[in-house]
Structure formats: C-alpha cells, structure tokens
Amino acid sequence: MPTFEWEVVFGREFARLDRSSQADFLLAVAQFVEDLAAGRSPRPGLRVKGVQGHSGVFEMSWAEDGRATFAYGEERIQGQPHIVWRRVGTHAIFRRP
C-alpha cells in the first residue's frame, strides 16, 4: 500500500477547502492509491502529469478547477511508492507548485 505525507502548506490549504471539495479530493486520492497499489499508472481521468518547469513535481486533477501537486519521496515500505502532497486548491496553486 502506498504511503504518504503532506507539507504544512498542503494541510492549511486542505483545511480551507469546503467539505464538498475535500470529499472530491479524497475520492480522487482513493482512486490514485488504488491504481498505485495495483501497480498501474493513474487512471486518465485524474490527469496526472508533470508540472512544467518543476522537475519531480506532478499535478493531479480532482475537479474541474481542483488541482493538487505532489512529489514521490523516499520509500517508507520497500516496493511501495511514497507520496508527498505539496499543494491543493485551484489552478492558483501553480504559482508555487
């Protein structure tokens, strides 16, 4: 099972999301984790891709204007990806992904 952590700014941004947006994000994370745990690439609907100009930083879409950025960190459990959540919110997060 993939492991995760989040940066302080991510926690603050997540807390500012309304409950519906938080639920949408958590549903997308469940799908993302399911794909990673199965050893497959994230499903196309999550639109996971690298962030231009920020090597090692990726973005995931969880709503029409809902985005989250993350990086892969050091494995905590051998053979399992470790996700470091960086930012969550709207497209505005790309000013400092």
C-alpha positions as CSV (number, residue, x, y, z in Angstrom):
1,M,0.0,0.0,0.0
2,P,1.4,3.4,-0.9
3,T,2.4,5.7,1.9
4,F,2.0,9.5,2.1
5,E,2.8,12.7,4.0
6,W,1.9,16.3,3.4
7,E,3.7,19.6,3.6
8,V,2.5,22.2,6.1
9,V,1.1,24.4,3.3
10,F,-0.9,21.5,2.0
11,G,-2.6,20.9,5.3
12,R,-3.6,24.6,5.6
13,E,-4.9,24.6,2.0
14,F,-6.9,21.4,2.6
15,A,-8.5,22.8,5.7
16,R,-9.6,25.9,3.8
17,L,-11.5,23.7,1.2
18,D,-15.2,23.4,1.7
19,R,-16.4,19.9,2.7
20,S,-17.6,19.0,-0.8
21,S,-14.2,19.8,-2.3
22,Q,-12.5,17.9,0.5
23,A,-14.7,14.9,-0.3
24,D,-14.0,15.2,-4.0
25,F,-10.2,15.4,-3.4
26,L,-10.3,12.3,-1.0
27,L,-12.3,10.3,-3.6
28,A,-9.6,11.2,-6.2
29,V,-6.9,10.2,-3.8
30,A,-8.6,6.8,-3.2
31,Q,-8.6,6.2,-6.9
32,F,-5.0,7.3,-7.2
33,V,-3.9,4.9,-4.4
34,E,-5.9,2.1,-5.9
35,D,-4.1,2.5,-9.1
36,L,-0.7,2.7,-7.5
37,A,-1.4,-0.3,-5.2
38,A,-2.3,-2.3,-8.3
39,G,1.0,-1.3,-9.9
40,R,-0.6,0.6,-12.8
41,S,-0.4,4.1,-14.0
42,P,-3.0,6.6,-12.6
43,R,-6.3,6.4,-14.4
44,P,-6.6,9.0,-17.2
45,G,-9.5,10.9,-15.5
46,L,-7.1,12.1,-12.8
47,R,-4.9,13.7,-15.5
48,V,-1.7,13.1,-13.6
49,K,1.3,14.8,-15.3
50,G,4.5,16.6,-14.5
51,V,4.4,20.3,-13.7
52,Q,6.2,22.3,-16.4
53,G,9.4,23.9,-15.1
54,H,9.4,21.9,-11.8
55,S,11.2,18.7,-12.2
56,G,9.9,15.9,-9.9
57,V,6.6,17.7,-9.2
58,F,3.4,16.3,-10.5
59,E,-0.2,17.5,-10.6
60,M,-3.5,15.7,-10.3
61,S,-6.9,16.9,-11.2
62,W,-9.7,16.1,-8.8
63,A,-12.4,18.6,-10.0
64,E,-12.9,20.9,-13.0
65,D,-10.8,23.5,-11.2
66,G,-9.4,21.3,-8.4
67,R,-5.7,20.5,-8.5
68,A,-3.2,19.0,-6.2
69,T,0.6,18.8,-6.6
70,F,2.8,16.1,-5.2
71,A,6.2,14.5,-5.5
72,Y,7.4,11.0,-5.0
73,G,9.5,10.7,-1.8
74,E,11.8,8.0,-0.4
75,E,10.0,4.7,0.0
76,R,8.9,4.0,3.6
77,I,7.8,0.5,2.7
78,Q,10.1,-1.3,0.3
79,G,8.5,-1.5,-3.1
80,Q,5.7,0.9,-2.3
81,P,5.5,4.5,-3.6
82,H,5.6,7.3,-1.0
83,I,3.6,10.4,-2.0
84,V,4.5,13.9,-0.6
85,W,1.4,16.1,-1.1
86,R,2.6,19.7,-1.7
87,R,-0.4,21.9,-2.6
88,V,-4.2,21.6,-3.1
89,G,-6.8,24.0,-4.4
90,T,-7.5,25.7,-7.8
91,H,-5.2,26.5,-10.7
92,A,-3.8,29.3,-8.5
93,I,-1.5,26.7,-6.8
94,F,0.7,26.6,-9.9
95,R,2.2,30.0,-9.0
96,R,4.3,28.0,-6.4
97,P,3.5,24.2,-7.0
